[in-house]
Amino acid sequence: MIKYKPMPHQVELGMKSYNVLKENGLAYLSGEERTGKTIASIVCAELCDVEVVLIITKKKAYDGWLDVLKNIDKNHIYMLSTFHQIHKMDAKFDFCIIDEAHNNISSYPRTGTIWNNIREKVFGKPILYLSATPHPQGYQQLFHQFALSAWSPWSKYKNFYTWFKDYGLAYTIEIQGIPRTQYDKCKNEEVIADVEHLFVTATRKELGFKHEPVDEIHYIELDEETKDVYNEIVEDKIVELRIGMVVCDTTSKLRTVLHQIEGGTLKTDAGYNTLKNREKVDWILKEFGDSKNLVIMYNFQQELVKLKEYFENATILQATSYAEGVALHMYDHLVIYSQDYSTARHSQRRARQCNINRTTPIIVHHLLVKKAISSQVYKTVNVNKRNYIDSLYERGKI
């Protein structure tokens, strides 16, 4: 069993966070992925004059937190909850750590059930926020995160809409002929001026990491039959296959179907996969084989089914669930089988192999098809740094 001991940089980050917290009632530890924020946050908590600490995290990160808490020296009592279970927690606590804070509490212009449940528990308590990507879609994502705290720098604003009148850059777009106000742009410099004193940051480079993740793009050539089906779906939004049909009556359905065609998992309305193309699978097998040093990240459940047919030794992980809070530094190779629509998850998962002690280069392999949906998504989330949504889909054949 591993005994965790804070590294010097984790002690420093914890102390810096404590100083900000003591002065402001809240602090935001936003070190890059794999910089050791978990243990640094415990260092911070141990410096605080409190007895009971509540940690709120994702379900997939729960076991990792539990392992650290069981095997690190500490004086306080620690309670652990997930975002989705916080409403069931009724024990008293003095201090709260919110892990991956961008994930469930940064929505705008309105909040959701999880945010409301958390605020009911934590308002009036000192809060330490943790995230490598605090505002992946823009600084407007910070308003509701900080609104959980009684010491928010924007506590004078009744809600997001009143805040946005001062800090937002409003514009409208037409959706089905109706103008809709958009809230995804704000006055960045003014926002930063209000909150920069609350952030404790650290980059991997500053901490001495020798290797940074590098994306390597591999364009996969689909067979002619698969291309024909892809192009017919794009053109007509309907295709008849050997057993059954595929109908795309919405843009969201179309995007999903195009991903499935690329990955060889397209099913007809009759439940049959009549294409069974395996170009991406063949590429992985040719390059890496079925290796224990290989991780493959997928998005759709049928991709897992397909991958399990050909890989017994490789580790196969769901890209959304394992984008954050897991360490993959012990693996040599990471392959992204299909693209994720979120900028935050894209950034987070490509850093899963980072570790201060890693001695080998980190190459993240992305399997794309030229001019296809995967290339569109990658360009949007990686180059343009935007979430890929229906309105960004560009209709085009391959």
Residue, then its C-alpha position, 0 to 999 in steps of 0.5 A: m500500500i502506497k504511503y503518500k507524502p507531499m512533495p515540496h511543490q505540493v507543500e508550496l501550493g498548499m501553503k499558497s492556497y491557505n494564504v489566499l483562503k485565509e485572506n479571502g474566505l475562498a481560493y482557487l487552486s488551478g494548477e495544470e493537470r497532474t501537478g498534484k492538486t489533490i495532495a496540495s489541497i490536503v496540505c492546505a486543509e491541514l493548515c486551516d483551523v478546522e475539524v471536519v473537511l468535506i470533499i466533493t468530487k466526481k464519481k470516477a475520482y472518488d476511489g482515488w481520493l479515498d486511497v489518498l485519504k487513507n494513506i496520508d498523515k492528517n489531523h482533521i476528519y475528512m468526509l467524501s461525497t460525489f456531486h450527484q450524492i451531495h444532497k444526501m449528506d447531512a453531517k456538519f463540516d467546517f471547510c469544503i474542497i470542490d474538486e474539478a469545480h468547472n465540471n458541475i457548478s459552472s453552468y450559465p446563465r442558469t444553475g442546475t440541481i447539483w449547484n443548488n444542492i451544493r450551495e445549500k450545504v456549503f454557503g457560508k463555509p470557506i471553499l477551496y476550488l480545484s481545477a486544471t481548467p477553471h473556465p474552459q468555455g470562458y470567464q463567465q463560467l466563474f460566476h456561479q462557481f464563486a456564487l457558492s461562497a458567501w465571499s464571492p467577489w461578485s456577491k453584490y450581484k443578485n444573479f448571473y443576469t445582473w452580473f452579465k449587464d456589467y461584465g458581459l458582451a451580449y449578442t444574439i443569434e437566430i434559432q428557428g427564426i427567433p433571436r436568442t441572447q448569447y452569454d458566452k462572451c464577457k469583458n475578460e480583462e475586467v473579470i480577471a482584475d476582480v478574481e486573479h488574487l484568488f487563484v493559485t496556479a502552477t504549470r508542469k514546466e514550472l514544476g520541472f516536468k520533463h515531458e509534455p503531451v504532444d498530439e499526433i494526428h493519424y488520418i484513417e482511410l475508410d473503405e469505399e462502401t463506408k464512404d458511400v454510406y457516410n456521404e449518403i447520410v450527409e446528403d439525404k439524412i437517411v440511408e437503407l442498408r442490407i438489414g434496416m435503415v438509418v434516419c437522422d432527423t436532427t443534427s445531434k443524431l446526424r453527428t452521432v451517426l457520423h461518428q459511429i460510421e467512422g468507428g465501425t459501430l453503426k446500427t440500423d433501426a433493426g439493431y444490426n451493424t451491417l457495415k462492420n468496418r474496422e479501419k481504426v481497429d486495424w490501424i491500432l493493431k498494426e501500430f501497437g498490437d494488443s499491448k498492456n502498455l496501451v490505453i484506448m479511449y472511446n466515447f460510445q458504448q458500441e465502440l467498447v463492444k467492438l474494441k473488446e472483440y480485438f483487445e484483451n490486454a490493452t486498457i479500454l476507457q470511456a473518454t468522458s468518465y476517465a478524462e479527469g482525475v485518473a493517472l495513466h503515466m504508467y502507460d506508454h501509448l494513449v489512442i483517442y478512438s473517437q473525439d469528445y465535444s468538450t474542450a475541458r475534457h479534451s484538455q484534461r484527458r490528453a494530460r493523463q500520462c503526465n507525471i513529474n517522474r516520467t522519463t519517456p515522451i508523451i504522444v497522444h494519438h488521435l484517429l481522424v478521418k479527413k473532412a469527416i466529423s472527427s476532424q471537425v470536432y478536433k479542430t473545434v476543441n483543440v484549435n479553436k478552444r470551443n465546445y463542439i455543438d450542433s450549430l458548428y457542424e459543417r455539412g460535407k462529404i468525404 
